[in-house]
Amino acid sequence: MRFIFAALFAASLYAADLTGRWVGPASTADNGQEFVLALRHGRDDMLTGFIIAPRGNEVVVGGKLVGSTVTLEADRPGRANSVQRVAYTGVLDGDKLKLALPVNGGRGGRGPGTTPPPDRPPQIIELTHVSFETPEPPPSRPEPVSLPMPATVPSNGLAKTPPMGWNSWNKFRNQVSDKMIREIADAMVKSGMKAAGYVYVNIDDTWEGAHRDAQGNITTNNKFPDMKALADYVHSKGLKLGIYSSPGPKTCAGYEGSFQHEEQDAKTFADWGIDYLKYDWCSASRVYDNTQATMAGAYAKMGLGLLGSGRRIVYSLCQYGNLDVGDWGAKAGGNLWRTTGDISDRWQSMERIGFEQQLGREKYAGPGHWNDPDMLEIGNGGMTDDEYRAHMSLWSILAAPLLAGNDIRDMKPEVAAILMNKEVIAVDQDKLGKQGVRVVKNGDLEVWSKPLADGGLAVALFNRGTATANVTAKWADLGINGSRTVRDLWKHADLGKKTGEFTATVPTHGVVMVKIK
């Protein structure tokens, strides 16, 4: 009887007062990471407090308990010392709180809004009430580190053409594992992706352990029991293995980053047999100041570490195009650098990133150093085949890295035909290494052109509008004249000689891509 009374008293107390610490795993992978919610339940029924999570601390600025439903608003540190307001919702059940984490346009709080895309439901974590003590706030943020503009990191001689491969993030997020990477490597060969030029199999975030070992070496979690053995397997298929880290103390998903361990981690990656590193800024904004020199210096630390690691490793900077990265990306040792925030599998996202946010960046691209408008979404189901062809065409005209992000173990023939169009890939991989430019914009109709090593031109006629339209490429706009042979790169058909101009009927959100000899 005493036990029943105590249980009823505790249940009523929890329902009335949420003050104290609520603790649970921060990741469904549960590799030792912890999520702490510390609340004060005020007399006006307002909830305040703070959150300590692997991605960083947040301040709970308001919240309510209505029935069993908990709502919280928190300020999350963002890029460039900004603050983003995010929303949490939860359901209270005694001493348990099932909390839905905010889902944004990117990971780690990147991108506005808190409404998840329809294909990406929020992650639910279960917290347990462990203490009624009034929580003390976490330590204030330390003074940010400043670094001088670095001396130029010598070139590693890699990525003479834009890297091609596959990355786990767009489709699989934290579901990536050793088993999956092996299956993807097998599928790269079986599907013909390897033969088409896709050689890098890149593991994105969530491979890391929660802590370093006694010697300070970065470790893997239980999803990746032996990274060296995995690299050996991928290499046995004639492919290369990529990995992911951050110049900050934590990665975007809250795993161990490389801050103050740059040289040590580079050596570990080399010992494992890694061929490609994606280095994502994320929590670096918690420890470094927001200046171009400091960001370049932080990236140069790893650039030098990779150079001295004893292995040639492609270096991919992921800092979303901030602080004029094109001016210093190669100087920091980068072979490619992101120019935008994360892409999503929607026409509007691809259109904004590809057509608008790459303009004027062509001066930074060339053999060994490339602008990176983020990974391909082709085959993930959020766009039409016409839109995916426009996606592939534009990335190839831009001389962008081609990193597929779909499940190639079960790839539809029409998706394979887009990703493995050798004539379009040849435009991207052209040895001249020139990034294409927009030469005509007439409302929703655009013409883009890219010079090729054999003296020809790759030309893409895009229709960004909502109805089929005729698009014309005039020789005068392309800087050519006379009679020219035209070949359709999607139909794989010669269209004969044209004089003065070429006109094509282009479907909505579609493209006609040709080579003009």
C-alpha positions, 0 to 999 in steps of 0.5 A, spaced: 500 500 500 505 504 501 508 503 494 502 504 491 501 511 495 508 513 493 508 511 486 501 516 485 505 521 489 511 521 484 506 521 478 502 527 481 509 531 482 512 529 475 505 532 472 505 538 476 513 540 476 518 538 471 524 542 475 530 538 475 534 534 470 532 529 464 537 525 461 537 520 455 541 518 449 542 523 444 542 518 438 538 512 436 545 509 435 547 510 442 554 510 442 555 513 449 552 520 448 548 523 452 542 529 452 541 533 458 535 537 459 535 541 465 528 545 467 526 550 472 518 550 472 516 557 475 510 559 479 507 562 472 507 555 469 513 557 465 519 552 463 526 555 462 533 552 463 538 549 458 540 543 454 546 540 453 547 535 447 553 533 443 552 538 438 552 544 443 548 547 449 542 551 448 538 555 452 531 554 453 527 561 453 520 558 454 515 552 454 509 550 457 506 543 460 499 542 458 496 536 460 501 531 458 504 535 452 510 539 453 512 544 448 519 548 449 523 553 445 530 554 445 536 558 442 541 554 439 548 557 437 548 557 429 554 559 424 557 566 425 555 567 432 548 567 430 542 564 434 537 560 431 530 559 435 528 551 435 522 548 438 521 541 441 515 537 443 514 532 448 509 527 451 510 526 459 509 519 462 511 519 469 518 520 470 519 519 462 519 524 457 519 522 449 521 528 446 521 530 438 528 533 436 527 539 431 529 537 424 532 543 420 534 544 413 541 541 415 544 537 420 546 540 427 542 546 426 543 549 420 538 552 416 531 555 418 525 553 420 523 547 425 518 543 420 521 536 418 520 535 410 515 529 409 520 524 408 524 526 414 520 525 421 523 528 427 527 523 431 524 521 438 528 520 444 526 518 451 529 522 457 528 520 464 527 524 470 533 523 475 533 529 479 529 534 482 535 539 484 534 546 481 539 546 475 545 550 474 547 553 467 553 550 464 559 554 463 559 560 459 562 559 452 570 560 452 573 566 449 574 564 441 580 562 438 583 567 433 588 564 428 592 568 422 591 567 415 595 561 414 601 560 409 599 556 403 599 549 404 602 545 398 598 542 393 597 534 394 596 533 386 590 530 387 583 531 384 585 533 377 578 532 375 572 533 379 571 527 384 566 522 383 563 517 388 557 516 393 556 519 400 551 516 405 548 522 408 543 524 403 539 518 403 541 514 410 543 519 415 545 516 421 543 509 418 550 508 415 554 502 417 560 497 415 555 492 412 552 498 408 558 500 406 560 494 403 554 493 400 554 499 397 561 498 394 559 491 391 553 495 388 558 500 385 561 495 381 555 491 379 551 497 377 556 500 372 557 506 377 565 504 378 566 503 370 562 510 369 567 513 374 564 513 380 570 511 385 569 514 392 565 511 397 564 516 402 562 515 410 559 521 412 557 523 419 556 518 425 561 513 424 565 516 430 565 513 437 563 518 443 570 518 446 578 518 444 582 512 447 587 513 452 592 516 447 587 521 444 586 517 438 579 518 435 575 511 435 570 508 431 563 506 434 560 499 434 557 500 427 564 500 424 568 495 428 574 495 424 575 501 419 582 498 416 578 492 414 573 496 411 578 500 407 581 494 405 575 491 402 573 497 399 580 497 395 579 490 393 573 492 389 578 497 385 574 503 389 576 508 394 574 510 401 572 517 404 571 519 411 568 525 415 570 529 421 570 537 423 575 542 425 570 543 431 570 539 438 564 535 435 561 533 428 554 536 426 551 530 429 555 531 436 560 525 435 567 526 436 571 532 432 578 533 430 579 540 434 586 540 437 587 533 434 588 535 427 595 531 425 593 525 430 587 524 426 590 525 419 595 520 421 589 515 423 585 516 417 592 514 413 593 508 417 586 506 416 587 507 408 582 513 407 582 516 401 578 522 402 576 527 408 570 531 408 571 536 413 565 540 416 565 546 420 559 545 425 561 546 432 568 549 430 563 556 431 563 554 438 571 555 439 573 559 433 572 566 432 568 568 425 574 571 421 576 569 414 583 568 417 581 564 423 577 559 418 582 558 413 587 557 419 583 552 422 582 548 415 589 549 413 591 545 420 588 539 417 590 540 410 598 540 413 596 534 417 593 530 411 599 532 407 604 529 412 600 523 414 604 519 409 597 518 404 595 522 399 588 524 401 583 528 397 581 534 402 573 536 401 572 543 405 565 543 408 563 550 411 557 552 406 561 557 402 562 562 408 567 568 408 569 568 401 572 560 401 574 561 394 579 566 395 582 561 400 580 554 399 586 552 395 591 555 400 588 551 406 590 545 402 582 544 399 581 540 393 574 542 393 569 546 398 562 547 399 559 553 396 552 553 399 548 550 405 545 543 405 542 541 398 535 537 399 531 533 394 526 538 392 527 542 385 526 549 389 533 547 393 537 544 387 534 550 383 537 555 388 543 552 389 545 550 382 542 556 378 543 562 383 548 561 388 554 558 383 554 565 379 561 568 379 565 562 382 568 560 376 574 564 377 576 559 383 575 552 379 580 548 376 584 542 376 585 540 383 581 545 386 573 545 385 567 549 387 562 544 390 555 545 390 553 539 394 551 532 393 547 529 388 540 527 390 538 523 383 534 517 385 532 519 392 525 520 389 523 528 391 524 530 383 522 528 376 526 525 371 526 531 367 528 535 374 534 530 375 536 530 368 537 538 369 540 537 376 546 532 372 546 537 367 547 543 371 552 540 376 556 537 369 556 544 366 559 547 373 565 542 373 562 540 380 564 534 384 559 528 382 557 524 389 551 520 388 547 520 394 541 514 393 541 507 394 545 504 389 543 497 391 536 498 388 537 503 383 531 503 378 534 503 370 531 510 369 536 513 375 542 509 373 541 512 366 541 519 368 547 518 373 551 513 368 550 518 362 557 517 359 557 523 355 554 528 360 559 525 365 565 527 360 563 534 360 564 534 368 570 530 367 573 534 361 581 535 362 581 543 361 577 544 367 573 550 366 567 551 370 561 553 365 557 559 366 550 562 364 550 566 358 543 567 357 537 568 362 530 570 359 525 569 364 525 562 366 529 560 360 537 560 361 543 557 356 549 555 360 556 554 356 562 550 358 569 550 354 572 543 352 579 541 351 577 539 344 575 546 342 568 544 343 562 547 347 558 543 352 551 547 352 545 546 356 538 549 355 534 550 361 527 551 362 526 553 369 518 555 368 512 551 369 510 550 361 514 547 356 518 552 352 522 553 346 529 555 348 535 558 343 542 558 344 545 563 339 552 563 336 553 570 338 552 569 345 556 563 345 562 566 342 562 562 336 560 563 328 559 559 322 556 552 321 557 547 327 555 540 328 551 539 334 550 532 338 544 531 343 548 528 349 541 525 353 539 522 346 546 520 344 544 523 337 547 527 332 543 533 330 547 535 324 550 542 322 546 548 325 548 555 323 547 561 327 543 558 333 540 552 335 533 551 338 530 546 342 523 544 345 525 543 353 520 540 358 518 544 364 524 544 369 528 540 364 534 541 360 536 539 353 544 538 353 548 538 347 555 538 345 557 543 339 563 541 335 
